[in-house]
Amino acid sequence: MEKLYIFMITIFATANIYAQTYTISFAATGTATTVDSVKVENLTHPATATWHAGDVFQLVLGTGINEVRINDDNLIVFPNPMQGQAEISFYARQTGNACLSIYDIAGKEVLQTENKLMQGTQKYQLTGLKQGMYFIHISGNGYFYTAKLISQNTTASETIIKYLGSEKPEVALTGLKSTSATVTMPHTTGDNLRFNGYAANHSAIVNDVPTGSKTITFAFTSTKCPPTLTDIDGNTYNTVSIGSQCWTRENLNTTKYSNGNAIPNVTDSITWAFINTGAYCDYGNTASNSTTYGRLYIFYTVVDARGLCPIGWHVPSDSDWTTLTTFLGGESVAGHKLKEAGITHWASPNTGATNETGFTALPGSNRFFDGYFGNIGIDGFWWSSTENDAINTWSRYVNNNDSNFYRMYFNKNNGFSVRCVRD
């Protein structure tokens, strides 16, 4: 036992020796002179954190996961030490995506899960974690929590994290945001970070690989791009300003027109092939696919007078798409700037993908006009509202093998993804 005690002291001493902290400040130029909030995304080792005006933002660096806040009142792990099972409970300060990651003592990621969570107390069940010391990191929209976990499990089994559900927020917890807080984020030297800055109705993006404390300056333009918008179904979408346009960063996921009328969910292939009115489906008729990739819509849904995008937004025309690709240097290079980087969702090799625009194009694939489905992970298709002729409509297409963002026309009975652009 004495040897183990000395070993643990050595580990923490070593971690503290090599840990570094960079302080990142934020400034604005252009149509805004101050920054209201910043969402920071680590594109190399997926993690997020949100800074608000008045906070201090710090990157905590080192050879592993260092200087964690072990006693965070908003994150509870019980029992700790755990045997074969433990419950993780934390408070989500805002509705949005949250990422839960577990690292071993060497800083290697053991497990990660990401869910869209409502504001309130969230609970997960962790089972099968083998014997050792671990760190839990939870990052979401406006919060970042860490905790140390010791597992005494000696039975070999699969490590599983299961979402148990949420509890509605209590009134006493709605004021968790203080006027001055320190927001920290784990970071390794060389990580590529994307800073999404917001000021009133303006937004801008800066990509950077910090090598020390610095100031990130956002050049805000006259484009009015709110941080998020919500559709008639209650789905919330992040937005991004690219050139003079404001786009949603996720594919549309609504099951209703903007007036509240339901859009039919057509699962049968033959019905899909011959329908000439609005309809949607989940890829493979599997609802869980829409959580990541959004839903697939037949073209008639796009031009329905009841509206598909939220009020003040519209399905992009062929001209809107051309404005985007022209700003990015043309169709031959736009794809790599729009595609999500890496192979978490895209199949290898995902050629050239940098997602430097923040558009985050995903390979949600399509449903063919005969009702059969394409290859999810390989390609992505998006409708425009502009018809080519009575049978076909102009669309955009991107795949995992090159950097093009193709302009092509397809049969109206295809099922494609939809992005919204602000009016």
Summary of the structure (lengths in Angstrom):
residues: 423
radius of gyration: 22.9
end to end distance: 67.1
largest distance: 80.4
contacts: 1363
relative contact order: 0.12
helix: 14%
strand: 42%
